[in-house]
Amino acid sequence: MTFEKSGVIQRENSLAAVAPLNRAPVIVPDYLEKTYWWAYTHPNAVRVFERQWLVNLILWGNFSRLRDLALDELGDAVNGQLLQVACVYGNFTEYLLRRLGPQGHLNVIDVAPVQISNLHDKLGDKRQVSITQQDATHLQFDDASHDAVMVFFLLHEMPADVRRKTIAEALRVTKPGGKVVFVDYHRPVASSPFRYIMVPILTTLEPFAMDLWNGNIADWLPEGCSYTDISKQTYFGGLYQKVVITC
């Protein structure tokens, strides 16, 4: 069953879901419409990019490895509330669902209606997942409502102010002791050929990526942010990073 209320589109699959708060209608941001219409908001984008081989090719054959590195932070079975911030092309969400225990529940949010519809089509009618249209900078969930939050290759697609708000919101909705897991691009080591190959690709197609490339995810943490641990690891010659913040 589907319903729409206050700009939130959701399929009601489980009584265990963390209910979104009733807030203002969700509007697709201008930067997303203008910059990434070809990849995320146009209906034809899904037809082009929703191919497992293609998302693996875009990440130079590393999609599955990076997916599993992120999911391994959750352990073998999660019986709490998980949040995936933004839909992901490929089988990331399907594998995330496999980590749920009998009492686990997954919330997936995205600001683009096309992406919401596509994920419904991919997952079918699964009882342990709720998919809602939400803006990552204004999550419609209570404070400390989730045991873990996954942010997979999203931050590099955001302007700095949007990135900062997204990180703050991910931390806000995470329970004490819970994890926020970020996987994204990173500047490779000087000896890596991808340090030079990726610059023209990112500057042409990903105009917000280079400040993330030249900085650290920790640079965008909100002022006064409290956490118990932050760890960072890099992969594939430093082209990718995994940052885990324990609240």
Stockholm file with secondary structure:
# STOCKHOLM 1.0

chainA/1-247         MTFEKSGVIQRENSLAAVAPLNRAPVIVPDYLEKTYWWAYTHPNAVRVFERQWLVNLILWGNFSRLRDLALDELGDAVNGQLLQVACVYGNFTEYLLRRLGPQGHLNVIDVAPVQISNLHDKLGDKRQVSITQQDATHLQFDDASHDAVMVFFLLHEMPADVRRKTIAEALRVTKPGGKVVFVDYHRPVASSPFRYIMVPILTTLEPFAMDLWNGNIADWLPEGCSYTDISKQTYFGGLYQKVVITC
#=GR chainA/1-247 SS CEEEETTEEEECCCTTSCCCCCCSCCCCCHHHHHHHIIIIISHHHHHHHCCHHHHHHHTTTCHHHHHHHHHGGGCSCBCSEEEEESCCSSSHHHHHHHTBCTTCEEEEEESCHHHHHHHHHHHCSCTTEEEEECCTTSCCSCTTCEEEEEEESCGGGSCHHHHHHHHHHHHHTEEEEEEEEEEEECCCCTTCTHHHHHHHHHHHHCTTHHHHHHSCGGGGSCTTCCCSEEEEEEETTTTEEEEEEEC
#=GC SS_cons         CEEEETTEEEECCCTTSCCCCCCSCCCCCHHHHHHHIIIIISHHHHHHHCCHHHHHHHTTTCHHHHHHHHHGGGCSCBCSEEEEESCCSSSHHHHHHHTBCTTCEEEEEESCHHHHHHHHHHHCSCTTEEEEECCTTSCCSCTTCEEEEEEESCGGGSCHHHHHHHHHHHHHTEEEEEEEEEEEECCCCTTCTHHHHHHHHHHHHCTTHHHHHHSCGGGGSCTTCCCSEEEEEEETTTTEEEEEEEC
//
